Amino acid sequence: MTPKQPRTELDARYSSALNPRPGAKDVTATDWAEAERELRTAEVFWITTVRPDGRLHVTPLIAAWHEGALHFSTGPGEQKAKNLAGNPHCALTTGHNSLSEGLDIVIEGTAERVTDPARQDEVIAAFETQYGDHVTSPEGLFYGFGDSIRKGTDLLFAVAPGTAYGFGHDGQVFSHTRYTF
């Protein structure tokens, strides 16, 4: 499966292009390949789902980027799983929590269950690559991750971005990139 390549555009309203600082006049959109690298190396993500009454639910989790989608798992009784059963729209975010460096990413999309065993194995391998000993070692925080998905103890979801945003920080130069799929 070849992932879609997004249309990439700098949103000058929220970038240094409209508030010039030294080095900011040449600010450009962040290339999608750089955003994908960030998604492949990030360790902590935050997911936002919507409760049946419209209130938001936000919680941290681990996620892995594979074949054009961000994947995560959760127990069927967890609040995020309950919310996604009623409204699959969600947002996943990751970043550096720094004003002076890094790239923060927001992925907005629709969560879809991954139930095909072959695809589950591919995604589990992506988690093992991204998180290493955290999921593969008996001492790892998420050891048994793959087995819990294969057994159905945990649900696996994929969120292909409908829209994504990249917020770049480089000293006093800021960029806001919109990726439209």
Order of alpha helices (4+ residues) and beta strands (2+ residues): beta-alpha-beta-beta-beta-beta-alpha-beta-beta-alpha-alpha-alpha-beta-beta
